[in-house]
């Protein structure tokens, strides 16, 4: 039953996404935050076990990606890993390269082909026997300087979007930082500390452990001696750019990660608490526990929203469309409007009966008799025109005169 909590929240996330409230309702979720080139995309792909995210230079993620991982049980009819976009209901993507293309296409449609940022999320569900039930929100990578055709205020745009998610108290922050970078300058840790100074809802992920200088390690960071986090740090080894260029299989990369951690002089002591598979298990456990803790409050909020919506619906009147066709309803409304206009002109409408002023047809008659006629008679159509202008116009036919 506990495992059903994540799919339940996913349904709520889908419903709120349809009405543009996905970032406004405080749902329990995990937001993935990191600088560009921090290895954020590689972490997500390793959790899924497939290449499916767009890659390139500059800003690649320009819309929030709500990634719902759904574990397919052994008895399921379709065991093949596949993806489903919520904006394309019923369509299944078994080719994960096509998922990458659709993410890019959906981004271009919403945010343009440049480097603009959009708040509207893409919702993607991955069904696979190789994943744990998990929901992650992949946010655009934090950047400092606008390059190329990026908007000049791109840093502010991305920061505002990231803050929109991580300021919510029910949001767990997955702060991704490269191990070969100074943690004190980590954009992910800095922005997480802005909203979670105690580190109660921040989990640190240290990527690229294999790229640190020879003779150095990240043990002090992983043990919480540099920037302490209540939920700690997990170290992982990503595929390098060369691995990606040569299409190194993710399963092979996970095997290489395991071998590196177990054979490393420092990391071998804590290898059982490091690596991508362990990260997936921890995220699943954290999200389940977090949903369990926030469920009573979330349930109350949803009931309040339902009550508010029902009140608004009652104020809108009866649901007539459910009892007659939309065309019939429109014809009925137009007939009522037409009858009301005729009654006003005839003077038989209830609002037309007054002793202080003319209304309806009587007022129209008064305007034509006492206002419109005298106004027309007061016009001097030939004023400003010479006889020569008039004769020329008659000879050449109608045309626009430029009067001065």
N, C-alpha and C positions, 0 to 999 in steps of 0.2 A: 504493500500500500504506500510505503514511503516513496518508492520509485515513481509512483503515479503523480507525485506532487509537482515534479518538474514539467511533465506534459500539461498538467492543469494550468500552471503559470504561463506556459507557452500559448495555450488557447486564449488566455486573457491578453497576453502581449499581442497576439494576432488581432483580436477584437479591437483593442485600443489603437493598434497601428492603422486599422482601416479608417478610423475617425480622427487620425492625427494627434492622438493623445499618448503615444507610446513613451515620450520623454516627460510627460506631465503627470502621469500617475506613478507613484513610487512603488514599482514592482521590484521584488527581489531579483537581482540580476548581477552578472559579472561583466564589468566594462574593461576592455583591454586597451591600455594606454602605453604609448611609447613614442620615442623620437623616430624620425625616418631613419631607416637602416639599422634599427635596434634589433632586428630579427623577429619582429612581431608577427609578420606573415608566416615565417617558417615555423614558429611555435604553433600557430593555428593549423597549418597544413599537417604538421606532425601529429597533432591530436586527432585529425580526421583520417590521416593515412593516405591522403591524396593531394596532388597538385591541383588547386582550383582557384587560387587568388591571382588577380592581375599583378604583374610585376613591371617595373620600369624605373626610370629616374624621376626625381621630384615627387610630387604628391600623386600617389596611386589610389589610395582609399580616399574618395572625395564625398562619400555618403556613409553614414553609419550602416554597418552590416550586422543585422541580428541573425546570428548563426545558431540554429537549433539542432543539436546532435541527438538523434533518436536511435537507441540500440534496438536492432531488429532481432527478435527472439528466434531461436532455432526452428520453431514450428511455423514461422511465418512463410507464406506462400512464395514471396519474392525475397530471396536472400541477397540479391545483387545490390551492392552499394549504389545509391542514386540520390540525386538532389531534386528538390521541388521548390520553385519560387512561388511566393504567395500572390504575386501579381500575375502569375500564369497558372491558375488552378487547374489541376488535372494533368498537367504535362510533367513527365518524368525525364530527368537527364541522367543517363547512364554513362555518358562520355563526359568526364569531369573537365576536359578542355573546353567543352561547350558551356559549362557552368561559368568558367572564367570569362568567356566571350559575352555571356548574357549579363554578368555583373558589370562589365565594361559598357555594354550597350545601354543598360538601364541607368547607369551613371551619366552617360552622355545625353540621354533623353532628358533627364531631370536637371542636370547641372551644366549641360553644354559640353562641347569637345575640348574646351580650354582647361583651365585648372581651378575653376570655381568650385566652391563648397556648397553642398546642399544638406539641410537638416533632415530631409525626408528619408527614412531608413529603407534599405532593401532587406526583406525578410527571406531567409533561405533555410530550408530544412534538409538535413542530410540523414538519410536512413541507411544504416550499415550495421552488420554484426560485429564490426571492429571498433565501434565507438561506445562510450558510456553516455547515459542521458545527461545532457549538459546544454546550457544556453549561454552564449557569449555575445557581447556587443563589441565588434571591432570598430574602433574610432580612427579617424584620420591621424596619421603620424604628425607629431609636433615638429614644427620647423621654426627656425629663427629668422631666416632671410628669404624674401621673395626672389625667385630666379626665373628667368625666361618669361613666359606669359602668365605667371602666377599673379594674383591680385596683390597690390602693394600692402594691403592689410591682412594678408593671408594668415600671419601668426595670430592676430587678434581673432579672426574668424574661427580658426581651429580651436583656439583656447576656449572661446565662448561655447562652442559646440561640445567640447569635452567636459567643460564645467557643468553644462546642462544635465549631463548624465551623472557625473561623479559627486555632485553636491547632494544628490538624493541619499537619504540616510540608509535606504535599503539596498544600495549599490555596493557590491564588493569590487574593489579596484585591483586589477591585475597589472601591476607596474612592471613593464618589461625594459630591462637595461642591458646593454652589452657589457660583458665582463672586462673587455679591453678598453673600457671608458672609465674615467674617474667618477665614482658613485656620487660624490659631492656635487657634481655638475649634471647629474641625471635629470633630464626634463620630466621623466615619468615620476620619479620620486619627489621632485620639487612640487609638481602640480598636485600630487596625492597628499603631500603634507599641508598644502593650502586648505584642503577641505577635511583632512583626517590627520591632524597634527599628532595624535597619540598613536597612530598606526593600527587602530583597532580593526579596521575593515580593509586593510591593504595587504596584499600578498605580493612579494617581490619575486620576479623571475629573472635570473641571471643567464643570459645567452652567451654563445661564442666562448665558452670556457677553454676550448682548444686553441683559441687565437691569442691567448695572453702571452706575454714575453716569457721566454724560456727561463725557468728557475723561479717563476712567480706563480702564485695561486690566489684564489678568491676566498679562502677559508675564513678570514676575518669578516668579510661581508656576509657569507653564508651563515656564520654563527651569530650574526646580529651585533657585532662589535663596532661597526662603522656607523650605520644608520639603523637603529633597532626598529623592528616591526613586530607587532603582536602575533601576526600570522606567519612570520618568518620569511625565508627565501628558499627557492628551489633552483638549482643549477641545471641547465640543459646544454646540449651540444647540437647546434643546427647544421643543416647541410650548408656548405659554403657555396659561393657563386660558381665555382668550378664544378661542384657536384650538380648544381641546378643546370648548368650549361650542358653537362654530359648526361642529363636525365637520370641521375642516380636515384634508384628506387627508394622511397621513404622507408620501407621495411628494412632495406639494407642499411640505410642511414641510422635507423633506431638501433640496429645491431652494432654498428660502429660506435654509437653513443654509449651503449652499455659496456663495450670493451674498453673504451677510453676511461670511463668512470671507475671501472673495477681495477684497471691496471695503473691508474694514476697514484703516485705516492701519497698525496694528501687526500684526494677525494675518495679513495677506496674505503676509507673508514666510515664514510657516510653515504656510500653509493646506493644503499637501499632506500635512501630518502632523497634521491636525486633522479633526474632523467624525465623524459617526456611521459612515459607510462605512469610514473608516480605522480606527476603533475596532474594528469587527467583524473586519477583516483581522488586526489586531494580536492580538486575543483568540484568534482561530483559530490563529495562528502560535505564540503563547505556550503555549496548551494542548497543541498537537501536540508542541512541543519538551519541555514539562514531562512529558508522558506518556512520551515516548521516553527521557528521563533516569531516570524512576522505574520504568519497566517491569520491569527485572530484579528489583528488590526487591519490587515488587508481585506478580510471578509467584511468587516464593519464598513470600510470605505466603499467597497463595491455595492453593498446594500444601500448606502447613502446615495451613491450615484444613480442606482436604479430608481430610488424614491424620487430624486430630483428630476430625472428624465420622465418618469410617469406623470409628475406634476405638470411639466412643460407640455406633454402630449395631451393631457386633459384640457389645458388652456387653449390648445389649438382646435379643440372641438372633436366631434365624432369622426371616426375613421371611415368616411363615406366610400373611399376607394375600395374598401374590402367588400362592399355590398353592391357596387355597380362599377361598370367599366370607367376607365379614366376619361374616355371620349364622352360618355353619357354625363359624367359629372361636369366636364367643361361646358357642354351644351346647356346644361341646367343653369350653371352660373352665368353664362352669356345671356340666356333668356331672362333671368332675373334682372340683370343689369339693363338690358334693352327695355324691359317693362318699366323699370324705375325711371329711365330717361323719358319715356313717353308720358308717364304720369306727371313728371315734373313739368314738362312742356304744356300738357293739358291743364295743369293747375289742380289735379286731383290727388297729388301726392300729399301725405300728411304734413310734410315739412314745408309745403308750398302755401299753406293757409296762414297768412299773417296780415295784420292791419297796418303795419308800419312801412312795408316796402313791397315793391313789385318782385315777383319771382317767376321762374319758368317761362312759359310762352308769353305771358304778359310783359315780362322784362325784355324778351327778345323783340317783341313788337314795338315797345317803347324805344329801344335802341335804334331800330331801323327807321322809325318815324321821326324821332326827335333828335337823334344824334348822328346816325350814319348819313341820312339824306343831306342835312345842312353841311356836314363835313365835306361830302362829295361836291356840293355846289360851291363850296369855298375854295376848292382847288383851282389853280390857274395853270393848266397843262402847257400852255404856250409861253409861260413866263421864262425869259432868258433866251428865247429862240427868235432869230430874225426871220423875216419873210423869206430870205434867201435859203436859210436852213430848212424851212418848211417845204419850199418848192423843190429843193434838192432831194429831200427825203421822199417826197411824193414821186419824183422821177426815178430814183434809184431803188426804191423799196425800203422796207424796214431795216435798220441797222442801229447799232449802239452809238449814241451821240456822246461826245465828251464835252460836258458842259463846264463852264468855269464861272 
